Amino acid sequence: VQLVESGGGLVQAGGSLKLSCAASGTIISINAMGWYRQAPGKQRELVASIPSGRSANYADSVKGRFTISRDNAKNTVYLQMNSLKPEDTAVYYCNANIRQYGSIYMNYWGKGTLVTVSS
């Protein structure tokens, strides 16, 4: 299984970006999909997650500004980021809980995409 992120880049404060992450390979089903981020010198943190068929969860720091969504037919998760702030600058990682064989779900990570917000 591969998770490939896209959509990162440089944006001014107040601007918007939309991240995408597509899962490919042998996939029977996907449970939760989510986005994490890691800023320089900080630990990786959850930004938003969306379990299959359930409501999304958001970090307090992004509530009201970010929206996570998924397209199950495309095995893809999105993160719409609005009203970006310099403190949102980080490498954003996609995460997915995927069942490839049998009944076991395993956790997979993308390689990350850099988001830089200038002031």
C-alpha positions as CSV (number, residue, x, y, z in Angstrom):
1,V,0.0,0.0,0.0
2,Q,1.1,3.5,-0.8
3,L,-0.2,6.8,0.4
4,V,0.7,9.8,-1.8
5,E,0.0,13.3,-0.6
6,S,-0.2,16.4,-2.8
7,G,-1.3,20.0,-2.6
8,G,1.3,21.5,-0.2
9,G,3.1,24.7,-1.0
10,L,3.7,28.3,0.1
11,V,0.8,30.5,0.9
12,Q,0.3,33.9,2.6
13,A,-1.4,34.1,5.9
14,G,-5.2,34.2,5.5
15,G,-4.9,32.1,2.3
16,S,-6.1,28.5,1.5
17,L,-4.7,25.2,0.4
18,K,-6.3,21.8,-0.3
19,L,-4.3,18.7,0.5
20,S,-5.1,15.3,-1.1
21,C,-3.9,11.9,-0.2
22,A,-4.6,8.8,-2.4
23,A,-4.1,5.3,-1.2
24,S,-3.2,2.6,-3.7
25,G,-2.3,-1.0,-3.8
26,T,-4.2,-4.1,-2.5
27,I,-7.0,-2.6,-0.4
28,I,-10.1,-4.4,0.8
29,S,-11.3,-1.6,3.0
30,I,-10.2,1.6,4.8
31,N,-11.3,2.4,8.3
32,A,-10.1,5.8,9.6
33,M,-8.2,8.3,7.4
34,G,-6.5,11.4,8.8
35,W,-4.0,14.1,8.6
36,Y,-1.1,14.8,11.1
37,R,1.5,17.5,11.0
38,Q,4.9,18.1,12.4
39,A,6.5,21.5,12.7
40,P,10.2,22.0,13.1
41,G,11.3,21.0,16.6
42,K,7.9,19.7,17.6
43,Q,6.2,16.4,17.9
44,R,3.8,15.1,15.2
45,E,0.2,16.0,16.1
46,L,-3.2,15.0,14.9
47,V,-4.9,17.6,12.7
48,A,-8.1,15.9,11.7
49,S,-9.4,12.4,11.3
50,I,-12.5,10.8,9.7
51,P,-13.5,7.3,10.5
52,S,-15.5,5.4,7.8
53,G,-19.1,6.4,8.1
54,R,-18.6,8.6,11.2
55,S,-18.1,12.2,12.0
56,A,-14.8,13.9,11.7
57,N,-12.6,15.0,14.6
58,Y,-10.4,18.1,14.6
59,A,-7.6,19.5,16.7
60,D,-8.8,22.6,18.6
61,S,-6.3,24.7,16.8
62,V,-7.9,24.1,13.4
63,K,-11.6,23.8,14.2
64,G,-13.6,26.2,12.1
65,R,-10.7,26.6,9.6
66,F,-9.9,23.1,8.3
67,T,-12.3,20.6,6.8
68,I,-11.5,16.9,6.3
69,S,-13.4,14.8,3.8
70,R,-13.0,11.5,2.0
71,D,-14.0,9.8,-1.3
72,N,-14.3,6.1,-0.6
73,A,-14.6,5.2,-4.2
74,K,-11.2,6.8,-4.9
75,N,-9.6,5.8,-1.5
76,T,-8.7,9.4,-1.1
77,V,-8.8,11.8,1.8
78,Y,-8.7,15.6,1.5
79,L,-7.9,18.5,3.9
80,Q,-9.3,21.9,3.0
81,M,-7.3,24.5,4.9
82,N,-8.7,28.0,5.1
83,S,-7.6,31.1,7.0
84,L,-4.1,29.7,7.3
85,K,-1.8,31.1,9.9
86,P,2.0,31.0,10.1
87,E,1.7,28.5,13.0
88,D,0.1,26.1,10.6
89,T,3.5,25.7,8.9
90,A,4.5,22.1,9.0
91,V,5.0,18.9,7.1
92,Y,1.5,17.3,6.8
93,Y,1.3,13.6,6.8
94,C,-1.6,11.4,5.6
95,N,-2.5,8.4,7.7
96,A,-4.9,5.5,6.9
97,N,-6.0,2.3,8.7
98,I,-6.2,-0.2,5.9
99,R,-7.3,-3.9,5.5
100,Q,-5.4,-5.7,2.9
101,Y,-5.9,-9.3,3.7
102,G,-8.1,-11.2,6.1
103,S,-9.6,-9.2,8.9
104,I,-6.5,-7.3,10.1
105,Y,-6.2,-3.5,9.7
106,M,-2.8,-1.9,9.6
107,N,-1.6,1.7,9.9
108,Y,0.1,3.4,6.9
109,W,1.7,6.8,6.5
110,G,2.5,9.0,3.5
111,K,5.9,10.6,3.1
112,G,4.5,14.1,3.8
113,T,3.9,17.4,2.1
114,L,5.3,20.7,3.2
115,V,2.9,23.6,3.9
116,T,4.5,27.0,4.5
117,V,2.5,30.0,5.6
118,S,4.2,33.3,5.4
119,S,3.2,36.3,7.5
